[in-house]
Amino acid sequence: MARGHDYIASFRVVRMIRSGSTCQIYEAIHDTTGQKVALKTLVAERRKDKAELKYLQHEFEVAKEFKNEFVNEVYEVDAKHSVPYLSIEFSPFQNLKQRLRGEYDLMNYHASTVISSVLEGLNFLHDQGWVHCDVKPDNFLVDDEGNCKLIDFALAVKIPSKLGRMFGGGKSKTIAGTRSYMSPEQIRRKSLDNRSDIYSAGCLLTEITTGKVPFTGDSPENLLTRHLHMKAPPICSVNTNITQEFSDLVDEMLNKIPAERPDSLALILGRLKSMRIYKAQPIHPSQMSTDDDAEF
């Protein structure tokens, strides 16, 4: 599609950024305003899929009023166009999953900024009354200094009131999310509140600081079972440079029982301000190269 002057509605397509099984992301420019955006579109075979169209519309409805430095903006949606699309804030940066894979040392060096901005974005979402339900590194865009922006609100559900929980509010009819980061209550299709995202964030903080997710499995079912019943190893035993205090905080976030986790991300952010993540600050990759060269 991204040849010459191809258009989607009023947007001139510049290039494809990435493509998945259901969606494609394009860099595009609005023909009238000149604004650069990212267009999230459905792949050809999914453009009449009612469920996917509903997700696209839902993401817009959730995030259309969001204005926060840690959350990617959502501008407009047209689920009835021949190429259904969601127009969102453009970022030249990769997602956190890509950067952890390709530039782990850089992300490790900026871990404090990465972690705080990840949690700030989720905390804002919770303050607006939503649970993200798909917290994972793929859903954060991160710049070269470690500043992250939260994206993709297709699976978000309203945080139910106490009365709403009694009548099943916040429940999903199917297991939706990403298995490596799903909370036990999400797997069980229970009512979800902010503490479900806190568990998932604990999985993500483990990956940021150790390079590994808390649990792996030899099958999808085995992985989910480990989330339900197995205690994750302390992250300070995986990376001995991690402080005991930070390791204990992540351990609390990964508690199987929601009531035993910290009550809010605001509380977690407050605790992070008074602790160190690492015993010794990781070295910037440029300094690693200098040190390696000095050995010869």
Buried (B, 14 or more C-beta within 10 A) or exposed (E): EBEEEEEBBBBBBBEBBEEEEBBBBBBBBBEEEEBBBBBBBBBEEBBEBEEBBEBBBBBBEBBEEBEBEBBBBBBBBBBEEEBBBBBBBBBEBBBBBBBBEEBBBBBBBBBBBBBBBBBBBBBBBBBBBBBBBBBBBBBBBBBEEBBBBBBBBBBBBBBBEEEBBEEEBBBBEEEBBBBBBBBBBBBEBBBBBBBBBBBBBBBBBBBBBBBEBBBEBEEEEEBBBBBBEEEBBBBBEBBEBBBEBBBBBBBBBBBBEBEEBBEBBBEBBEBBEEEEBBEEEBEBBEEEEEEEEEEE
